[in-house]
């Protein structure tokens, strides 16, 4: 649904040749505050859209498959926190695109899998690192006059980490360890003795 809305907005703006970047986030500006909700649906062109849409789709499907109990809450927290923190801490420019969500989902899936120490979720963490490990370089202003919103990437990443910590005790958990063989043998040894003493 989210990707379909992104596509619809990009298609209409492309066909009509509209520049709707003014609907993005403009930090510390009232006119840029609606962008906290709107900016993920606005892209600078088809290449920008496809880059974000493919990554977002993969990560969102992964989130809702492995964390279905808390997926909506996690997504909402990342969505709002990434946008609000960008509005507070971004440079004075129009920030558009869903890359903040991409970074937020990626960091949540990675950190959550690590701190839960549950093998299937740790496998998801490795999957995220394998596919999107290079995203880390997009969180820093490494290039002069960088056209991408590295601040959006950074705050999205932080939002995902915070969500992973906040919801660490909710959703899928590592199953409790089974009884050790020694514990089982101890129980078996004690039962006959208890029965004998009862007869005496």
Steps between C-alpha positions, in 0.01 A plus 500: 500500500778742594701417188188534284441848641864591439466381142176693445651824628813456287295413190269802532780744577701362207213516251396848608863613540429624851775585743347399833817506705338776706300220665818354647664573834649846545670493840387744769242652269123487545450464126728197505330328793236314291791335323548282807202302368518581129867489405530116468255513209692765303803423284733695276450269201437144392849379591462646849159335530612156384805500726285570804196294399692175446696523826194613694291210365760237591554636851131564571403147394777363724378709794137393465591134450737455794357763737132486407382554861672836533562597136245783486626655823862476390422647159304788654776584747768499230282704264425776752834511681708508181292787359485703819869465577582599143279808539689591817853406396525527122668768291295783355376333182204301370542133592295249299486125447446180696867432568455589868250216528737266317779577746262471794369159396850372425641609836199361690528158335874486559509622862186312606636171372828551684357597839231228500764227437240289321654304211233573233508871584879503504485347152283796400768731640763333281265522202464877555875545535561299183253699292519845656826519695630768265215730606708606798706732279188696410462625858797733482573812290795343321458691175505876456158642412350154547163492318348232722360564845765331712321646803184313401704180475664564837182579691319210338778267613484635856120463504536133406753439776274668758200294384704179529592585860152620602326189362773250591267314741203498262442278199705186424740390771770241544332183632597392854772235513382140555597309815856376499547123492660518845192671645274233354717222643493668842121510496480133398744398775312688771154368424559133595667604826208717595264211432705264722512738791125533478454126546720501809 
